[in-house]
Amino acid sequence: MDAIASYFKFRERGTDFGTEARAGLTTFMVMAYILFVNGDILTSGFAATGQADSHWDLATIAAGTALVAGVMTIAMGVIGNYPFALAAGLGINAIVAFSLTGRGLSPAGAMGVIVLEGLLVTLAVVVGLREAIMNAVPLSLKRAIGVGIGLFILFIGFANGGLVTAGSGTLVTISFPTEPAQWVFLAGLLITIVLYVMRIKAALVISILLTTIIALLVGVAKIPASDQLFATPKFDTLGQFDIGQVFSVLPLVTALLVIFAIMLTDFFDTMGTVTAVASEAGLTRDDGSVPNVGPVLLVDSVAAAVGGLAGVSSNTTYIESAAGVAEGGRTGFASVVTGVLFLLAIFLSPIAGIIPGVATAPALILVGYLMFTQVKGIDIGDVDEGIPALLTMILMPLTYDITVGIGAGFIAWVVIKLFRGRVDAIHPLMWVVSIGFLVFFLQNWIIALLPK
């Protein structure tokens, strides 16, 4: 026990074994949904584009997703010593399932794109470019990214709870409770808020468990049959990738743009997540930078390539790690606990599936609020900082895309500085990244102009 405490620096970060273990459990419970959602997205996308493949079914994808998430999250804890957990990235898996296969790539070819972008991001870490870009981003934008991600996951929480839905005549609307699942969500939200304001230890874990029990009692969740709890896992997706197909099916320029666009998504989603969660944990410097972030970025970058090699899409650092931070997680030991639970979920994945989305949705809402509190550190009255911050914060939940918010904020910040005559305040890397985001936003238009 002392060796663990010493290695992970419990004393320096004001934590202990029990707190870290509880934080790791909380993060796993909030993230467990990916074991099933990833399979749903990949299989439905492959089917919709006529690229269905027998190697990819719900059971094998769930097993592969749990395996990669477990191994890479443990690596993050041991090497990076931050309470960050990794799994197949939402958003990127949709690009793989629908966009890449829609361009004629097979599932293996789409995974080949992921391997390539993961290797490129890893190279950027090795040469120090990824950390340099993170440090070049102004503090106001770093905080705005955290606030925006908080609003994003708060919005996801309400959507998962069934209270926010697509409207008739409006983009979204409130759905007044009529279904048992919605009432379970509201009960869970009340439990979560009450436990938190009363400063109850493990408030999020307790609220998820209590809400799951309520869901079981009213039939919103069900316990699988005993013979399904110990099914032998299959790993048919492992090794199903084809790098060569990327350039044999797609024109060279198109292939490079596609890889670049996905790399940007992976690159900045992680930047936003790492900065926001580290800030919430109180582990950032005064300027908002994350100490010793190099190993964190290296593990995250390797995880992107490993996800492609395993045929389950790019793995990335999850914003849901903030749930563990809210429970006191401050070191990589929390990640080790989360990773071990993912590995156990390979064999007991139906148990993780017992926890319905309406039980974890209230936790997401609370975490969203906690991240939103970073808004107090942004000088909104200063147009140089306020307008880019606003675009960053609001476009994430409105577009359901973290990268869009970050990109809009970066471009707006550079443009405003330029026209305000403050060019000297723009770091050279901010120019480079902003131009990269312009290419990202215009990629469909650029690709449309290319020869077929």
C-alpha positions in Angstrom: 0.0 0.0 0.0 2.8 2.4 0.9 4.5 1.7 -2.4 1.4 2.5 -4.3 0.9 5.7 -2.4 4.5 6.7 -3.0 4.5 5.9 -6.7 1.3 7.8 -7.4 2.2 10.7 -5.1 -0.9 10.4 -2.9 0.5 12.8 -0.2 1.6 15.5 -2.7 -1.8 15.6 -4.3 -3.8 15.4 -1.0 -5.5 12.0 -1.6 -5.6 8.4 -0.4 -6.1 4.9 -1.5 -9.9 4.8 -0.8 -10.6 8.1 -2.5 -8.7 7.1 -5.6 -10.4 3.7 -5.8 -13.8 5.3 -5.4 -13.0 7.8 -8.1 -11.9 5.1 -10.5 -15.1 3.2 -9.9 -17.1 6.3 -10.5 -15.4 7.0 -13.8 -15.9 3.4 -15.0 -19.6 3.5 -14.1 -20.1 6.8 -16.0 -18.1 5.4 -19.0 -19.4 1.9 -19.2 -22.0 2.8 -21.7 -19.3 3.0 -24.4 -19.0 -0.8 -24.4 -22.4 -1.0 -26.1 -22.8 2.4 -27.8 -19.6 1.9 -29.8 -20.9 -1.4 -31.2 -24.2 0.2 -32.1 -22.6 3.1 -33.9 -20.1 1.0 -35.8 -22.5 -1.8 -36.9 -25.3 0.6 -37.9 -22.8 2.7 -39.9 -21.3 -0.2 -41.7 -24.7 -1.5 -42.5 -26.0 1.9 -43.7 -23.1 2.3 -46.2 -23.3 -1.3 -47.4 -20.0 -2.3 -45.8 -21.3 -4.7 -43.1 -18.6 -7.3 -42.1 -18.9 -10.4 -40.1 -15.9 -9.5 -38.1 -17.8 -6.6 -36.5 -20.8 -7.6 -34.4 -22.0 -6.2 -31.1 -20.4 -8.9 -29.0 -16.9 -8.7 -30.6 -16.9 -4.9 -30.7 -17.9 -4.8 -27.0 -15.1 -7.2 -26.1 -12.5 -5.3 -28.1 -13.7 -2.0 -26.8 -13.3 -3.1 -23.2 -9.9 -4.7 -23.9 -8.3 -1.6 -25.4 -10.0 0.8 -22.9 -8.7 -1.3 -20.0 -5.1 -1.6 -21.3 -4.7 2.0 -22.3 -6.4 3.4 -19.2 -4.1 1.5 -17.0 -1.1 2.7 -19.1 -2.4 6.3 -18.7 -2.5 5.8 -14.9 0.9 4.2 -14.6 2.8 6.4 -17.2 0.9 9.7 -17.0 -0.2 9.6 -13.3 -3.3 11.6 -14.0 -6.9 10.5 -13.3 -7.8 10.2 -17.0 -9.5 7.3 -18.6 -9.6 6.3 -22.3 -12.1 4.5 -24.5 -13.3 4.5 -28.1 -14.0 8.2 -29.0 -17.6 9.2 -29.7 -17.7 11.3 -32.8 -14.6 9.7 -34.3 -16.4 6.3 -34.3 -19.2 7.9 -36.2 -16.8 9.3 -38.8 -15.3 5.8 -39.2 -18.8 4.1 -39.4 -20.5 6.5 -41.8 -18.1 9.0 -43.4 -15.1 6.7 -44.2 -17.1 3.7 -45.3 -19.4 6.1 -47.2 -16.3 7.0 -49.3 -15.9 3.4 -50.3 -13.6 2.1 -47.7 -14.3 -1.2 -46.0 -14.4 -1.3 -42.2 -10.8 -2.5 -42.3 -9.8 0.3 -44.6 -11.5 2.8 -42.3 -9.6 1.4 -39.3 -6.4 1.9 -41.4 -7.1 5.6 -41.5 -7.3 5.6 -37.7 -4.0 3.8 -37.5 -2.4 6.4 -39.7 -3.8 9.4 -37.9 -2.8 7.8 -34.5 0.8 7.4 -35.7 0.9 11.0 -37.0 -0.4 12.3 -33.6 2.1 10.1 -31.8 4.9 11.6 -34.0 3.7 15.1 -33.1 4.0 14.2 -29.4 7.5 12.7 -29.8 8.8 15.9 -31.5 7.1 18.1 -28.9 4.6 19.7 -31.2 1.5 18.6 -29.5 2.6 19.9 -26.0 3.9 23.1 -27.6 0.5 23.8 -29.2 -1.2 23.2 -25.9 1.1 25.7 -24.2 0.5 28.3 -27.0 -3.2 28.4 -26.4 -4.3 31.5 -24.3 -5.7 30.9 -20.8 -9.1 32.3 -21.7 -9.5 29.8 -24.5 -8.4 26.9 -22.3 -11.0 27.9 -19.7 -13.6 28.4 -22.3 -12.9 24.9 -23.6 -13.5 23.5 -20.1 -16.8 25.4 -19.8 -17.9 24.4 -23.3 -17.2 20.7 -22.6 -19.1 21.1 -19.3 -22.1 22.5 -21.1 -21.8 19.8 -23.7 -21.9 16.9 -21.3 -24.6 18.6 -19.3 -26.7 18.7 -22.5 -25.9 15.0 -23.1 -27.1 14.3 -19.6 -30.5 15.9 -20.2 -30.7 14.2 -23.6 -29.8 10.8 -22.1 -32.4 11.4 -19.4 -35.0 11.9 -22.1 -36.0 15.5 -21.1 -34.3 17.3 -24.0 -35.5 16.0 -27.4 -35.8 17.3 -31.0 -38.6 19.7 -31.2 -41.4 20.4 -33.7 -40.6 23.9 -35.1 -37.6 24.2 -32.8 -34.2 22.5 -32.8 -34.7 21.1 -29.3 -37.5 21.2 -26.7 -38.3 19.9 -23.3 -40.2 16.6 -23.2 -42.5 16.6 -20.2 -42.2 13.2 -18.3 -44.6 10.6 -19.6 -42.4 7.5 -19.7 -41.0 5.6 -16.7 -37.4 6.2 -17.8 -37.9 10.0 -17.6 -39.3 9.7 -14.1 -36.4 7.5 -13.1 -34.0 10.2 -14.5 -35.7 12.9 -12.5 -35.5 10.8 -9.4 -31.8 10.2 -10.0 -31.2 13.9 -10.6 -32.9 14.8 -7.3 -30.8 12.1 -5.5 -27.6 13.3 -7.1 -28.1 16.9 -6.2 -29.2 16.2 -2.7 -26.3 13.9 -2.0 -23.8 16.4 -3.5 -25.0 19.5 -1.6 -25.0 17.4 1.6 -21.4 16.6 0.9 -21.9 12.9 1.1 -18.8 10.9 0.1 -19.2 8.9 -3.1 -22.3 11.0 -4.0 -22.0 10.1 -7.7 -21.5 6.4 -7.1 -24.3 6.2 -4.6 -26.7 8.1 -6.9 -25.9 5.9 -9.9 -26.5 2.7 -7.8 -29.7 4.0 -6.2 -31.0 5.2 -9.6 -30.2 1.8 -11.2 -32.1 0.0 -8.4 -35.1 2.3 -9.1 -34.7 1.5 -12.8 -34.7 -2.2 -12.1 -37.8 -2.0 -9.8 -39.9 -0.2 -12.4 -38.6 -2.2 -15.4 -36.5 0.4 -17.1 -33.4 -1.8 -16.6 -33.2 -5.6 -16.6 -30.8 -8.2 -15.2 -29.6 -10.5 -18.0 -30.2 -14.2 -17.7 -27.5 -16.1 -15.8 -26.2 -17.9 -18.9 -25.5 -14.6 -20.5 -23.4 -13.2 -17.7 -20.3 -15.4 -18.4 -20.3 -15.7 -22.1 -16.8 -16.4 -23.6 -15.6 -13.2 -25.2 -14.5 -13.0 -28.9 -11.9 -10.7 -30.3 -12.5 -11.0 -34.0 -11.9 -7.3 -34.7 -8.3 -7.4 -33.5 -5.9 -6.9 -36.4 -8.7 -6.0 -38.8 -7.2 -2.9 -40.5 -5.9 -2.1 -44.0 -3.6 0.8 -44.4 -3.0 0.2 -48.1 -6.6 0.5 -49.0 -6.7 4.1 -47.8 -4.6 5.2 -50.8 -5.8 2.6 -53.3 -9.5 3.6 -52.9 -9.2 7.4 -52.2 -7.3 9.9 -54.3 -4.1 11.0 -52.6 -5.2 14.5 -51.7 -8.5 13.3 -50.5 -6.9 10.6 -48.3 -4.5 13.2 -46.8 -7.3 15.7 -46.1 -9.4 13.0 -44.5 -6.5 11.8 -42.3 -5.7 15.4 -41.4 -9.3 16.2 -40.4 -9.6 13.2 -38.2 -6.2 14.0 -36.7 -7.4 17.5 -35.8 -10.5 16.1 -34.2 -8.4 13.6 -32.1 -5.8 16.2 -31.4 -8.0 19.0 -30.0 -10.7 16.8 -28.4 -7.9 15.5 -26.2 -6.4 18.9 -25.6 -9.7 20.2 -24.4 -10.5 17.2 -22.3 -7.0 17.0 -20.6 -6.9 20.8 -19.9 -10.5 20.8 -18.5 -10.3 17.8 -16.3 -6.8 18.7 -15.0 -8.1 22.2 -14.2 -11.2 20.7 -12.4 -8.8 18.6 -10.3 -6.7 21.6 -9.4 -3.6 20.2 -11.1 -2.9 22.9 -13.7 -0.4 25.8 -13.4 -1.5 29.4 -13.0 -1.4 29.9 -16.8 -3.7 26.9 -17.3 -1.0 24.5 -18.6 -0.8 20.9 -17.4 2.5 19.9 -15.7 4.3 16.9 -17.2 1.6 16.5 -19.8 4.0 14.8 -22.3 3.5 11.3 -21.1 -0.3 11.9 -21.0 -0.3 13.0 -24.6 1.9 10.1 -25.6 -0.4 7.5 -24.1 -3.4 9.2 -25.6 -1.8 9.3 -29.1 -0.7 5.6 -29.0 -4.2 4.8 -27.9 -5.6 6.3 -31.1 -3.5 3.9 -33.2 -4.1 0.9 -30.9 -7.9 1.5 -31.3 -7.5 1.2 -35.1 -5.2 -1.8 -34.8 -7.8 -3.5 -32.6 -10.6 -2.6 -35.0 -12.7 -0.6 -32.5 -11.9 3.0 -33.7 -9.6 5.6 -32.1 -9.3 5.6 -28.4 -9.1 9.0 -26.7 -9.1 10.5 -23.2 -12.7 10.8 -21.9 -14.3 13.9 -20.5 -16.2 11.5 -18.2 -13.0 11.3 -16.3 -14.3 14.5 -14.6 -16.8 12.3 -12.8 -13.9 10.6 -11.0 -12.3 13.9 -10.3 -15.5 15.1 -8.7 -15.2 12.2 -6.4 -11.7 13.2 -5.4 -9.5 11.4 -7.9 -6.2 13.2 -8.3 -3.7 10.5 -9.4 -3.2 7.8 -12.0 -4.2 5.1 -9.5 -7.9 6.1 -10.2 -7.2 5.3 -13.8 -5.7 2.0 -12.9 -8.9 1.1 -11.0 -11.0 2.2 -14.0 -8.8 0.2 -16.4 -9.0 -3.0 -14.3 -12.8 -2.7 -14.3 -12.8 -2.4 -18.1 -10.8 -5.6 -18.3 -13.2 -7.4 -16.0 -16.0 -6.1 -18.1 -14.7 -8.2 -21.0 -16.1 -11.2 -19.2 -18.9 -9.5 -17.4 -20.0 -6.9 -19.9 -23.7 -7.6 -19.4 -23.4 -6.5 -15.8 -22.1 -3.1 -16.9 -25.0 -3.0 -19.3 -27.5 -3.2 -16.4 -26.8 0.4 -15.6 -29.1 2.4 -17.9 -28.3 5.8 -19.4 -30.9 7.4 -17.2 -28.9 6.4 -14.1 -25.6 7.9 -15.3 -27.3 11.0 -16.9 -27.7 12.9 -13.6 -24.0 12.4 -12.8 -23.1 13.9 -16.2 -25.3 17.0 -15.4 -23.6 17.5 -12.1 -20.1 17.2 -13.6 -21.2 19.6 -16.3 -22.1 22.1 -13.7 -18.8 21.7 -11.9 -16.9 22.3 -15.1 -19.1 25.3 -16.0 -17.9 27.1 -12.8 -14.6 27.8 -14.7 -16.4 30.6 -16.5 -15.7 32.9 -13.6 -12.1 33.0 -14.7 -12.8 34.4 -18.1 -12.9 38.1 -18.7 -16.1 38.1 -20.7 -16.1 42.0 -20.9 -12.9 42.0 -22.9 -14.0 41.4 -26.5 -10.6 40.0 -27.4 -11.3 37.2 -25.0 -15.0 37.2 -24.6 -16.2 36.6 -28.2 -13.9 33.7 -28.9 -14.7 32.2 -25.5 -18.5 32.5 -26.2 -18.1 30.8 -29.6 -16.1 28.0 -28.0 -18.5 27.5 -25.2 -21.8 27.6 -27.1 -20.9 25.8 -30.3 -19.9 22.6 -28.5 -23.3 21.7 -27.2 -25.1 23.2 -30.2 -23.2 21.2 -32.8 -22.6 18.1 -30.6 -18.9 18.5 -31.6 -16.1 19.6 -29.3 -13.7 20.2 -32.2 -16.1 22.7 -33.9 -16.2 24.8 -30.7 -12.5 24.8 -30.3 -11.9 25.6 -34.0 -14.3 28.5 -34.0 -12.8 29.9 -30.9 -9.2 29.6 -32.2 -10.1 31.3 -35.5 -12.1 34.1 -33.9 -9.3 34.8 -31.4 -6.7 35.1 -34.1 -8.9 37.2 -36.4 -9.9 39.6 -33.5 -6.3 40.1 -32.5 -5.3 40.7 -36.1 -7.9 43.5 -36.6 -7.3 45.0 -33.2 -3.7 45.5 -34.2 -2.3 43.0 -31.6 -0.5 40.7 -34.0 2.4 40.5 -31.5 0.1 38.7 -29.1 -0.5 35.8 -31.5 1.8 32.9 -31.0 3.1 31.4 -34.3 1.5 28.1 -33.5 -1.9 29.8 -33.1 -1.5 30.9 -36.7 -0.7 27.4 -37.8 -3.5 25.8 -35.9 -6.1 28.3 -37.0 -5.2 27.8 -40.6 -5.5 24.1 -40.0 -9.0 24.6 -38.6 -9.9 26.6 -41.7 -8.9 23.6 -43.8 -10.9 21.4 -41.4 -14.1 23.5 -41.8 -13.7 23.8 -45.5 -12.7 20.2 -46.1 -16.0 19.1 -47.8 -15.8 22.1 -50.1 -12.2 21.4 -50.9 -12.8 17.7 -51.5 -15.8 18.5 -53.8 -13.4 20.5 -56.0 -10.9 17.7 -56.3 -11.0 15.4 -59.3 -13.0 12.2 -58.7 
